[in-house]
Amino acid sequence: CLLLAFVLPAAAQAATIQIFLNGEKIETDVAPVLQQGRTLVPIRVISEKLGATVDYQESDKSIRITSATVNIQMTVGSQNVTVNGEAQTLDVPANTTNGRTLVPLRFVGEALGVGVDWDGANSYVILTKQVDMPQAQEPSADAKTIETQIVDIINQTRADIGLERLVLVDPLVQMARLHCNDMATNNFFSHESPSRGGLSARASISRWVWPPE
Protein backbone atom coordinates (compact mmCIF):
# COMPACT_ATOMS: atom_id res chain seq x y z
CA CYS A 1 0.00 0.00 0.00
CA LEU A 2 1.46 3.35 -0.97
CA LEU A 3 1.42 6.09 1.65
CA LEU A 4 1.57 9.88 1.71
CA ALA A 5 3.69 11.88 4.14
CA PHE A 6 2.52 15.19 5.60
CA VAL A 7 4.65 17.35 7.93
CA LEU A 8 2.90 18.35 11.15
CA PRO A 9 3.82 20.46 14.17
CA ALA A 10 5.42 18.45 16.97
CA ALA A 11 2.63 19.32 19.41
CA ALA A 12 0.08 17.67 17.16
CA GLN A 13 1.79 14.33 16.91
CA ALA A 14 0.02 12.72 19.87
CA ALA A 15 -3.44 13.37 18.46
CA THR A 16 -5.42 11.07 16.21
CA ILE A 17 -5.18 12.38 12.67
CA GLN A 18 -8.32 12.52 10.56
CA ILE A 19 -8.52 13.32 6.84
CA PHE A 20 -11.35 15.21 5.17
CA LEU A 21 -12.00 15.82 1.48
CA ASN A 22 -14.49 18.64 0.79
CA GLY A 23 -15.92 18.15 4.27
CA GLU A 24 -16.28 14.37 3.97
CA LYS A 25 -14.18 12.15 6.22
CA ILE A 26 -11.91 9.80 4.29
CA GLU A 27 -11.91 6.27 5.67
CA THR A 28 -8.70 4.37 4.97
CA ASP A 29 -7.82 0.69 5.17
CA VAL A 30 -4.68 1.71 7.06
CA ALA A 31 -5.13 4.19 9.91
CA PRO A 32 -3.02 7.37 9.71
CA VAL A 33 0.24 6.87 11.61
CA LEU A 34 3.03 9.11 12.83
CA GLN A 35 6.63 8.51 11.87
CA GLN A 36 9.50 10.90 12.49
CA GLY A 37 7.10 13.80 12.96
CA ARG A 38 5.14 13.04 9.80
CA THR A 39 1.62 11.79 9.31
CA LEU A 40 1.31 8.89 6.88
CA VAL A 41 -1.90 8.06 5.02
CA PRO A 42 -2.58 5.66 2.14
CA ILE A 43 -1.81 7.33 -1.18
CA ARG A 44 -3.86 4.89 -3.25
CA VAL A 45 -7.05 5.72 -1.36
CA ILE A 46 -6.38 9.46 -1.47
CA SER A 47 -5.30 9.48 -5.11
CA GLU A 48 -8.33 7.53 -6.26
CA LYS A 49 -10.60 9.81 -4.22
CA LEU A 50 -9.03 12.71 -6.12
CA GLY A 51 -9.64 11.08 -9.48
CA ALA A 52 -6.07 9.84 -9.96
CA THR A 53 -4.55 6.40 -10.34
CA VAL A 54 -1.33 5.04 -8.85
CA ASP A 55 1.13 2.64 -10.43
CA TYR A 56 4.09 1.31 -8.43
CA GLN A 57 6.81 -0.76 -10.10
CA GLU A 58 8.74 -2.90 -7.64
CA SER A 59 11.48 -3.59 -10.20
CA ASP A 60 12.78 -0.01 -10.30
CA LYS A 61 10.88 1.47 -7.29
CA SER A 62 9.15 3.95 -9.58
CA ILE A 63 5.83 5.60 -8.72
CA ARG A 64 3.46 7.10 -11.27
CA ILE A 65 0.39 9.09 -10.20
CA THR A 66 -1.86 10.18 -13.05
CA SER A 67 -5.10 12.07 -13.47
CA ALA A 68 -6.83 13.41 -16.58
CA THR A 69 -4.41 16.36 -16.72
CA VAL A 70 -1.50 15.53 -14.41
CA ASN A 71 1.30 12.96 -14.60
CA ILE A 72 3.58 12.72 -11.55
CA GLN A 73 6.62 10.44 -11.67
CA MET A 74 9.02 9.82 -8.82
CA THR A 75 11.37 7.12 -7.55
CA VAL A 76 11.83 5.77 -4.05
CA GLY A 77 14.90 7.36 -2.46
CA SER A 78 15.19 10.19 -4.97
CA GLN A 79 14.26 13.83 -4.46
CA ASN A 80 13.90 14.23 -8.21
CA VAL A 81 10.33 14.23 -9.52
CA THR A 82 8.57 15.28 -12.71
CA VAL A 83 5.12 16.79 -13.05
CA ASN A 84 3.89 16.69 -16.64
CA GLY A 85 7.50 16.31 -17.73
CA GLU A 86 8.74 19.31 -15.74
CA ALA A 87 11.57 18.49 -13.32
CA GLN A 88 11.05 19.44 -9.68
CA THR A 89 12.71 18.63 -6.37
CA LEU A 90 11.01 17.13 -3.35
CA ASP A 91 11.86 18.38 0.14
CA VAL A 92 11.42 14.80 1.34
CA PRO A 93 12.07 11.96 -1.12
CA ALA A 94 9.80 8.98 -1.49
CA ASN A 95 11.04 6.19 0.77
CA THR A 96 10.15 2.71 1.92
CA THR A 97 9.53 2.01 5.60
CA ASN A 98 8.33 -1.32 6.96
CA GLY A 99 7.43 -2.42 3.47
CA ARG A 100 5.44 0.71 2.70
CA THR A 101 6.29 3.39 0.15
CA LEU A 102 5.92 6.95 1.42
CA VAL A 103 5.55 10.16 -0.58
CA PRO A 104 4.77 13.77 0.48
CA LEU A 105 1.03 14.54 0.71
CA ARG A 106 1.20 18.29 0.19
CA PHE A 107 3.30 17.95 -2.95
CA VAL A 108 1.08 15.26 -4.48
CA GLY A 109 -2.16 16.98 -3.44
CA GLU A 110 -1.20 20.38 -4.75
CA ALA A 111 0.21 18.88 -7.96
CA LEU A 112 -3.24 17.34 -8.50
CA GLY A 113 -4.84 20.74 -7.92
CA VAL A 114 -6.06 19.97 -4.41
CA GLY A 115 -5.76 22.36 -1.47
CA VAL A 116 -4.00 20.83 1.54
CA ASP A 117 -4.42 22.43 4.96
CA TRP A 118 -3.71 21.44 8.55
CA ASP A 119 -6.18 22.18 11.36
CA GLY A 120 -3.98 21.90 14.43
CA ALA A 121 -6.79 22.46 16.91
CA ASN A 122 -8.60 19.32 15.74
CA SER A 123 -5.71 17.36 14.17
CA TYR A 124 -7.41 17.35 10.77
CA VAL A 125 -5.78 17.14 7.35
CA ILE A 126 -8.19 19.10 5.16
CA LEU A 127 -8.19 18.42 1.42
CA THR A 128 -10.21 20.75 -0.79
CA LYS A 129 -10.96 19.82 -4.38
CA GLN A 130 -12.91 22.24 -6.55
CA VAL A 131 -15.83 20.70 -8.38
CA ASP A 132 -18.67 22.11 -10.42
CA MET A 133 -21.62 22.54 -8.09
CA PRO A 134 -25.06 21.88 -9.54
CA GLN A 135 -27.41 24.81 -9.79
CA ALA A 136 -30.36 24.79 -7.44
CA GLN A 137 -33.73 24.57 -9.12
CA GLU A 138 -35.18 28.02 -9.68
CA PRO A 139 -37.77 28.57 -6.94
CA SER A 140 -41.31 29.66 -7.65
CA ALA A 141 -42.33 33.31 -7.43
CA ASP A 142 -44.03 32.58 -4.09
CA ALA A 143 -40.86 30.99 -2.71
CA LYS A 144 -38.77 33.99 -3.79
CA THR A 145 -41.29 36.26 -2.06
CA ILE A 146 -40.89 34.24 1.14
CA GLU A 147 -37.10 34.52 0.88
CA THR A 148 -37.37 38.31 0.57
CA GLN A 149 -39.86 38.53 3.43
CA ILE A 150 -37.56 36.56 5.73
CA VAL A 151 -34.65 38.88 4.97
CA ASP A 152 -36.91 41.91 5.55
CA ILE A 153 -37.96 40.57 8.96
CA ILE A 154 -34.34 39.92 9.91
CA ASN A 155 -33.31 43.40 8.76
CA GLN A 156 -36.08 45.01 10.78
CA THR A 157 -34.78 43.28 13.89
CA ARG A 158 -31.20 44.27 13.03
CA ALA A 159 -32.28 47.89 12.53
CA ASP A 160 -33.97 47.88 15.94
CA ILE A 161 -30.68 46.99 17.61
CA GLY A 162 -28.52 49.24 15.46
CA LEU A 163 -27.02 46.69 13.06
CA GLU A 164 -26.48 47.12 9.33
CA ARG A 165 -28.91 45.61 6.84
CA LEU A 166 -28.20 42.27 5.22
CA VAL A 167 -28.29 41.90 1.45
CA LEU A 168 -28.93 38.86 -0.71
CA VAL A 169 -25.78 37.72 -2.55
CA ASP A 170 -26.55 35.40 -5.45
CA PRO A 171 -23.76 32.77 -4.92
CA LEU A 172 -24.74 32.46 -1.26
CA VAL A 173 -28.43 32.30 -2.14
CA GLN A 174 -27.64 29.45 -4.56
CA MET A 175 -25.65 27.66 -1.85
CA ALA A 176 -28.50 28.06 0.63
CA ARG A 177 -31.03 26.69 -1.85
CA LEU A 178 -28.78 23.72 -2.63
CA HIS A 179 -28.39 23.06 1.08
CA CYS A 180 -32.15 23.12 1.56
CA ASN A 181 -32.51 20.64 -1.29
CA ASP A 182 -29.78 18.51 0.26
CA MET A 183 -31.58 18.42 3.63
CA ALA A 184 -34.90 17.54 2.03
CA THR A 185 -33.42 14.84 -0.21
CA ASN A 186 -31.15 13.21 2.39
CA ASN A 187 -33.42 13.65 5.42
CA PHE A 188 -31.25 15.67 7.81
CA PHE A 189 -31.54 19.06 9.49
CA SER A 190 -28.20 20.71 10.22
CA HIS A 191 -25.84 23.44 9.06
CA GLU A 192 -23.39 20.59 8.31
CA SER A 193 -24.05 18.45 5.24
CA PRO A 194 -23.00 14.78 5.51
CA SER A 195 -21.82 14.89 1.90
CA ARG A 196 -20.72 18.52 1.38
CA GLY A 197 -19.57 19.60 4.84
CA GLY A 198 -20.06 22.99 6.49
CA LEU A 199 -20.37 26.43 4.94
CA SER A 200 -16.64 26.84 4.43
CA ALA A 201 -16.30 23.47 2.68
CA ARG A 202 -19.38 24.06 0.52
CA ALA A 203 -18.09 27.51 -0.42
CA SER A 204 -14.68 26.08 -1.36
CA ILE A 205 -16.03 23.45 -3.71
CA SER A 206 -18.32 25.99 -5.36
CA ARG A 207 -15.37 28.38 -5.94
CA TRP A 208 -16.80 30.99 -3.53
CA VAL A 209 -14.29 32.41 -1.03
CA TRP A 210 -15.59 32.25 2.54
CA PRO A 211 -15.19 34.38 4.50
CA PRO A 212 -15.27 36.92 1.63
CA GLU A 213 -11.94 38.69 1.14
N, C-alpha and C positions, 0 to 999 in steps of 0.2 A: 504494500500500500504506500503510495507516495504521500509525503507530508509537506505542509507549508510551515515556514518559520516566521514568526512575527515578534519584533523586539518590544518588550514591555518594561515599565519602570520596576525597579527592584521591589518596591513596597507592594506591588500588585501580585507578586508571584505566588503568594500563599492562597489567593482566592481561586475559586472555581471559574474557569474561563468559559463564557458562552459566546456563540457566534450568531449574528443576525444578518439576514440579507433582506433589505427593503422591509424591515420590521418583523420578518418571519424568522423564528429560531431555526437554525440549521442543525438537524440531528445527524450525528456521524457514527459510523460503525466503530471508530476508535475515539475514545474520549480525548479532548484536548489535554496535552501534558506539557509540563515545564521542563526545560533542559537548558542549562547554562544561561538562565535569564531570558529564555525565549519560549514563546508558546507555539506548540506544534499541533497542527490540525490536518486532516487528510486532504491532500490536494485533489485527488480524483473526485471526491464528493463535491468540493468547492468548485472545481473547474467545470464539472458537468452541470452544476446549478447555475453557473454563469454562461452556459451555452458553449463551453469549450470541451475538447477531448484531450486526453493525455496518452502519450505513447512512451513507454520506457523500454530501452534496449539494454538488456543485461550484458550483452557482449562487449559494448563499448561505453556503458554507463551513460548513454545519452538520453536526454529527456526532451520531448517535443510536446508543446501545449499549443493547440490550434483552435481558433474560432473562425467565424465567417470572414473576418477581416484581419486577424492577427495570427502570426506564427512566431512562437517563442522557442528557441533552441538553446539548450545549455547542457553541460556535462558535469557529472559528479566530480567534485574536487577542484573545479575550475571557476574562476571569477569571470571568465569571458562568457558572454551571452549575446545572442542576436535576436532582435525583434524586427520582423519583416525584413531580414537581411542586414539591418543596421547594427553594427557592433556596439555593445555597451559593456559596462563593468559592474558586477555585483559587489555590494559591500560585504556580503557573506556568501561564499560559494555554496552550491549544492553539495551535500555530503550524505554519507550513509552512516547511520547510527542504529545499532541493534537490528540490523537487517532492514532498516527503513531509510528511504531516500528523502532528504529534507531540502526544501527550497524556500526562498523568502516570500512571504505572503504579500507584503506591500508592493514589492516589485511586480509580482505576477498579477495581482489584482489591478493595479494601476495600468499595467501594460494592456490588460483586457478592457480598460475603460471603466473600471469599477472604483468607486471611492472607498478608501479604507481608513477607518477612524478607531480610536481607542477611548472607551469610556472608563476611566480609572475608578470612578466612584462605584460602579457596578461590575467591573471586570468584564466588560462586553467588548468584543471585536465587532464593529459595525460596518457591514459592507453595503454600499448603496449603488445599485445599478439602475440607470435611467431606462425607462420603458415608455412606450406610447400608451397613455391612459385613455380608456374609452370615454367618449362624451356621454354625459348623462342625458337621458331622454328629455326633450324640451317639455317643461311642465305646461299644464293648461293655463288659460288666462286667470281662472279662479285661484289656482295654486300660486301664481306669481303675485296676485293681489294679497294673498295671505302672507307671503314672504315680505312684501313691502309693509304690510300692517304690523308684523312682528317687529321689524326694524324701527318703525315709527314709535311703537310702544316703548321699546328699549331706549330710544333717543329721548323720549319725553322724561323717562326716569333719570337718564344721565343728565339732562338739562336741569332737572330739579335739584340735583346734588352738585351742579357746577362742572360737569364733565363735558368734553367735546362730543359732537355728534359722530356716530358711526356711518360709514358709507359702504355700499355694496361694491365689491371688487369682483369682476367676472371670473377670474381663475379660482378664487376662493368660493364663490357661489357654485361653480361647477364641481369643486371638490366636495362641498357640503351635500350637493344633490347626489353625487356618486356614493357618498358615505351613507346617506339615507337609503338609497337603493340597496347597498351592501347589507345594511342592518335588516331590511325587510326580506331580502332574498335568503340570507344566511341565519336569520332568527337569533340575533343578539342585540343588546342595547348597551352601547358603551362608546366612549370617545376613541377607544383602541379597537382597530379592526384585526381580527385573527389572521387575515390574509395580507392586509396592506399596512398594518402598524398604526402608530399614532400620527398626529398632524404633521410632525416634522418629516417622518418617513414618507407619508403620502404626498407631501409637497415635493420632496426630493425626486420621487419617481415620476412626478408629473412636470418636472423641470421648473417648478416654482420655488424661489428662494424663501425659506422661512427660518427665522424671522426676516421680513423684508429688509434689504440693505438700505 
